[in-house]
Amino acid sequence: MDKKRPVNLDLGTIALPITSYVSILHRVSGVIMFFAVAVLLWLLESSLASEASFNELSDLFNNPLCQIIVWGTLAALAYHSVAGMRHMIMDFGVGEDSFYAGRLSAWAALALAALVIALITLWVFL
């Protein structure tokens, strides 16, 4: 019983719909936030320890590497929030009746997340 079935192992040729990419990025942003929570809690604890440690953290935030880390964390939070709201709206039955509505809401979530991340970029780096 040897069946000759085609096997496509070249992931570059598999065309996923936009809804798949939005879902994958939602999961990736969740993982980033999971690990960023430890850093954010350490920053909060350090900022509340004393005035001197607060001033040290203020100086640390002038470092470009620290700014990139903060930007990445906030960008992941923004994307995860927007995609999460899309999922909540779909859980209420809005936009899940057709493939077209799912694609439209995926593109809308990407556009809104890009706008929010652009605003975050301006706030962090300017």
C-alpha positions in Angstrom: 0.0 0.0 0.0 2.5 2.5 -1.2 0.7 5.7 -2.2 2.6 8.3 -4.2 1.3 11.5 -2.6 2.8 14.9 -3.5 4.7 16.4 -0.6 5.4 20.1 -0.5 8.1 20.9 2.1 9.1 24.3 0.6 7.5 26.6 3.1 8.2 29.6 0.8 5.7 28.3 -1.8 2.8 27.8 0.6 0.5 30.7 0.3 -1.3 31.4 3.6 -4.3 33.8 3.8 -3.9 37.1 5.6 -5.9 35.7 8.5 -3.2 33.2 9.2 -0.5 35.8 9.3 -2.5 37.9 11.7 -3.1 34.9 13.9 0.6 33.9 13.9 1.7 37.5 14.7 -0.9 37.6 17.5 0.7 34.5 19.1 4.3 35.8 18.6 3.4 39.2 20.2 1.9 37.3 23.1 5.2 35.3 23.6 7.2 38.6 23.4 4.9 40.2 26.1 5.2 37.1 28.3 9.0 37.5 28.5 8.8 41.3 28.6 6.7 41.2 31.8 9.8 40.1 33.9 11.8 43.1 32.6 8.9 45.5 33.1 8.3 44.3 36.7 12.0 44.7 37.4 11.9 48.3 36.0 8.8 49.0 38.1 10.4 47.6 41.3 13.6 49.5 40.7 11.8 52.8 40.0 10.0 52.5 43.3 13.0 51.5 45.4 14.5 55.0 45.9 14.9 58.3 44.2 18.5 57.4 43.3 17.4 54.2 41.5 14.6 56.1 39.7 17.2 58.6 38.4 19.5 55.7 37.3 16.6 54.3 35.3 15.9 57.7 33.8 19.5 57.7 32.6 19.2 54.2 31.3 16.2 55.1 29.1 18.5 57.5 27.2 20.4 54.4 25.9 19.3 53.5 22.3 19.3 49.8 23.1 16.9 50.3 26.0 14.7 52.5 23.8 14.6 49.7 21.2 13.6 47.1 23.9 10.9 49.4 25.2 9.7 50.1 21.7 9.5 46.4 20.9 7.6 45.7 24.1 5.1 48.5 23.4 4.8 47.5 19.7 4.0 43.9 20.8 1.5 45.1 23.3 -0.2 47.3 20.7 -0.4 44.6 18.1 -1.6 42.0 20.6 -4.3 44.4 21.9 -5.6 45.2 18.4 -5.6 41.6 17.3 -7.2 40.6 20.6 -10.0 43.1 20.1 -10.5 41.6 16.6 -10.9 38.2 18.1 -13.3 39.4 20.8 -15.5 41.1 18.2 -15.5 37.9 16.1 -16.4 35.9 19.3 -19.6 38.0 19.5 -20.4 36.8 16.0 -19.4 39.9 14.0 -17.5 39.2 10.8 -17.2 35.4 11.1 -19.9 34.5 8.6 -17.7 34.8 5.5 -14.1 34.4 4.5 -14.3 38.0 3.0 -15.3 39.5 6.3 -12.4 37.7 8.1 -10.0 39.0 5.5 -11.3 42.5 5.8 -11.1 42.4 9.6 -7.5 41.1 9.4 -6.5 43.9 7.1 -8.2 46.4 9.3 -6.4 45.0 12.4 -3.1 45.2 10.6 -3.7 48.8 9.5 -4.8 49.9 13.0 -1.9 48.2 14.6 0.5 49.8 12.1 -1.0 53.2 13.0 -0.7 52.6 16.8 2.9 51.3 16.4 3.8 54.4 14.3 2.5 56.6 17.1 4.5 54.6 19.7 7.6 54.9 17.5 7.2 58.7 17.5 6.7 58.8 21.3 9.7 56.5 22.1 12.3 57.9 19.7 11.4 61.6 19.6 
